[in-house]
Amino acid sequence: MKTMIRNARVLVHAQRCVKEEAVLIEDGTILDIASECELPYAEQVIDAEGLYLAPGLLDTHTHGIGGFDFNTCTAQAIEEIIALEHAEGVNGFLASLVVENHAMTMERLQLLEYFDAFSTAELSRHIKPAPDIFLKAAELLGCSCAECLAIEDSRNGLIAADKAGMPCLIVPNKITESSDFTGCYRKVSSLKELKLKEIIADFHPS
């Protein structure tokens, strides 16, 4: 099923600018980013009501913390989430299928200092559901996959993390909420439901 997200402020990585455009999605894959009138018919239409939409950036798989949620798609939410996680000593990395200059995007948003590594499709031989992106992320961070926590919103992401031996926290979106996430570490509708210290305690019990 094709879904169009309209009336959004879309952060376009290549041009490093925000455009008021629409995003066309099918089965969790971004098909096109253009003005609404240029996109084909979509069975489902979601009105973003002027909120920020950052394809690829929101694929950081760190959807929220501390009362903020990436799904709100506001600049404040993005900044607060990453700052709070960094303050707790969490190493940040991007494991994204989107082949873009993520470092450039993060630098533009003044968030680059919070990320320790970038693992993207261009560094991997195979994309999700293959485990390559997560294996490379762990390698870049200098730790084992068992010491990492993947935060995913898709079935393919969960499969990739599982193949890598990386525990996976699922925060599904409107498109993937009905998917089978059997075998995940935990599943929540929003990271507002969790406390980062509790998750860290699960991995490093005292």
C-alpha positions in Angstrom: 0.0 0.0 0.0 1.3 3.4 -0.9 1.3 6.1 1.7 1.8 9.8 1.2 3.0 12.1 4.0 1.9 15.6 2.9 2.3 19.1 4.3 5.7 18.4 5.8 8.9 20.3 6.2 11.2 17.8 4.5 14.9 17.9 5.3 16.6 17.2 2.0 20.1 15.8 2.7 21.8 16.5 -0.6 20.7 20.2 -0.8 21.1 20.6 3.0 17.8 22.5 3.1 14.2 22.2 4.2 11.5 22.0 1.6 7.7 21.9 2.0 7.2 18.7 0.0 5.5 15.3 0.3 7.0 11.9 0.8 5.7 8.8 -0.9 6.2 5.5 0.9 5.4 1.8 0.0 6.1 -1.1 2.4 8.4 1.0 4.5 10.5 2.1 1.5 10.7 5.8 0.4 9.7 5.9 -3.3 9.9 9.6 -4.0 10.1 13.1 -2.4 8.4 15.8 -4.4 5.5 18.3 -4.4 2.2 16.7 -3.6 0.8 17.4 -7.1 3.8 15.6 -8.7 3.3 12.3 -6.8 1.0 9.5 -7.9 -2.1 8.4 -6.1 -1.6 7.0 -2.6 -4.2 4.8 -0.8 -3.3 6.4 2.5 -2.5 10.1 3.2 -1.0 11.4 6.4 -1.1 15.2 7.1 2.2 16.2 8.9 0.6 19.6 9.7 3.9 21.4 9.0 6.1 19.2 11.2 9.7 18.3 10.3 10.2 15.1 8.3 13.7 13.9 7.8 13.9 10.7 5.7 17.1 8.9 6.6 17.7 11.0 9.7 14.8 9.5 11.4 16.2 6.1 10.4 18.7 6.7 13.3 16.5 4.2 15.2 16.6 6.2 18.3 13.0 7.3 18.4 12.8 9.1 21.8 13.7 9.5 25.4 13.1 11.7 28.4 9.6 12.6 27.4 10.5 13.5 23.9 9.7 11.4 20.8 11.4 11.5 17.4 7.9 10.7 16.0 6.9 14.3 16.9 9.4 15.3 14.2 10.2 18.7 15.8 13.7 20.2 16.0 13.4 20.4 19.8 12.6 16.7 20.1 15.6 15.7 17.9 18.0 17.9 19.9 16.7 16.9 23.3 16.7 13.2 22.6 20.3 13.0 21.3 21.6 15.3 24.1 19.9 13.2 26.8 21.3 10.0 25.5 24.7 11.4 25.1 24.6 12.7 28.7 23.9 9.1 29.8 27.1 7.9 28.1 25.3 6.2 25.2 27.5 5.8 22.1 25.5 6.9 19.0 25.7 5.5 15.6 23.5 5.6 12.4 22.7 2.3 10.8 20.9 3.5 7.7 20.0 2.3 4.3 20.0 5.8 2.9 23.3 6.5 1.2 23.7 10.2 2.1 26.2 12.3 3.8 24.8 11.9 7.3 27.8 13.6 8.9 26.9 16.7 6.8 23.3 16.5 8.0 24.2 16.2 11.6 26.7 19.0 11.4 24.0 21.3 9.9 21.7 20.4 12.8 24.6 20.9 15.2 24.3 17.3 16.4 27.5 15.8 15.0 29.3 15.7 18.3 26.7 13.2 19.7 27.5 10.5 17.2 30.6 8.3 17.5 30.1 6.3 14.2 28.1 6.2 11.0 27.3 2.8 9.5 25.5 3.2 6.2 24.7 1.1 3.1 27.8 2.4 1.3 30.0 0.8 3.9 28.2 -2.6 3.7 28.2 -5.3 1.1 24.5 -6.2 1.8 21.6 -4.1 3.1 19.0 -5.1 5.7 17.8 -7.7 6.4 21.4 -8.8 6.1 23.4 -8.0 9.3 26.2 -6.0 7.6 25.2 -2.5 8.7 25.0 -3.6 12.4 28.2 -5.6 12.3 30.0 -2.6 10.8 28.5 -0.3 13.5 29.8 -2.5 16.3 33.2 -2.7 14.6 33.4 1.1 14.3 32.4 1.5 18.0 35.0 -1.1 19.0 32.6 -3.4 20.9 30.7 -6.6 20.4 27.2 -6.7 18.9 26.0 -8.2 22.2 27.0 -4.9 23.9 24.9 -2.9 21.6 21.2 -2.2 21.4 19.6 -1.8 18.0 16.4 0.4 18.0 14.3 -0.5 15.0 10.9 0.2 13.6 10.7 -2.5 10.9 10.7 -6.3 10.5 13.8 -6.2 8.3 15.6 -4.2 10.8 14.8 -6.7 13.5 16.0 -9.6 11.3 19.2 -7.8 10.5 19.9 -7.1 14.2 19.1 -10.7 15.1 21.5 -12.1 12.5 24.2 -9.8 13.9 23.5 -11.1 17.4 22.4 -7.6 18.5 19.5 -7.2 20.9 16.7 -5.1 19.3 14.2 -2.8 20.8 11.2 -2.2 18.6 9.4 1.1 18.3 7.0 0.5 15.3 5.6 3.3 13.2 2.1 3.6 11.7 3.3 1.6 8.7 5.0 -1.2 10.5 2.9 -1.5 13.7 1.1 -4.7 12.5 4.4 -6.5 11.6 5.6 -9.6 13.4 8.3 -8.6 15.8 8.7 -12.0 17.5 12.1 -12.3 19.1 12.8 -8.7 19.9 14.3 -7.5 23.2 11.3 -5.3 23.9 8.5 -3.6 22.0 7.0 -0.3 22.9 4.8 2.2 21.1 7.1 5.1 22.1 10.4 5.4 24.0 8.5 7.8 26.3 7.5 4.5 28.0 11.1 3.7 28.9 13.8 5.1 31.1 17.3 4.9 29.6 18.8 3.9 33.0 16.5 0.9 33.1 17.7 -0.3 29.7 21.3 0.2 30.7 20.7 -1.9 33.8 19.4 -4.7 31.7 22.7 -4.9 29.9 24.9 -4.1 32.9 23.2 -5.5 36.0 24.9 -4.4 39.3 
